[in-house]
């Protein structure tokens, strides 16, 4: 099994390269000239996109071919104070350059809209905002010129007092999504509500790939039932038919990995990854899985990736292929 490693949004190694610079709504509203304030937002967004490109160049230098973009590239997008604002024409060239670099160097990019984006909600306003947010994320991927291998990952959401009703509501809303959005989606099990098994059941109903989060599964599962390796053959099948950017080559399934921050905070994310736990899982699925992409959700971002590679180097049966991938 060939394993590629990636990380989320920020680099601990590249200075002054935040892709999430912003302006608060309060700051925006204090500016008397609204048009000038909007131009300032657009300049910040362009800088965020440019910094993302800088991070992709950093990634290339370290053989990192998988990266999750910040969902905060465009500050205040979707805020009621900016209703009617469409920054995409101004940012189209910057997004196109970013996507061109990713395609040229075969990089797998993705988004993970935040926890306010939920399709299981019973509130109409939250649903409208969630649908708008998904549309914005997909629009950014389209502006990069990336095909449907570039995904948006979300959780099923809250239970709102009745898990079955919430799940049914999610399925109904998901099936009504525009095809251009639906084909970009992946679903992930969470650490408090929908378990890996419950999320997998929904993925199979709506025919969308599942991203297994092994840390979430550790802290949210039914004791004695449905271990991650047992679920893996079904999870693999949800990825069937997915293809890499611009090719007929199968798109590797993706998992998320993080480690508990402490015994008192088992759901919190630690700075680094416990390689032993990850390797135990990887060995349990290696016979079934030719290629796997692992997104690291540790607090130390790319530093955690580099440390994980060093830790994996000491494992038996592992061959490093480059600075960010190995064969098991």
Secondary structure, DSSP 8 states (H G I E B T S, - for coil): -EEEEEEES--SSSTT--S-----HHHHHH-S-HHHHHHHHHHHHHHHHHHHHHHHHHHHHTT--EEE--TTSSTTTT-GGGTT---HHHHHHHHHHHHHHHHHTT-EEEE---TT--SS-S-HHHHHHHHHHHHHHHHHHHHTT--TTSEEEEE----TT-HHHHHHHHHHHHHTS-HHHHTTEEEE--SSSS-HHHHHHHHHHHT-EEEEEHHHHHHSS-TTS--HHHHHHHHHHTTTT-B-TTSSSB--EEEEE--BS-STTSSSB-SS--HHHHHHHHHHHGGG-SEEEEEE--TTHHHHHHHHHHHHHTSTT-EEEETTEEE-
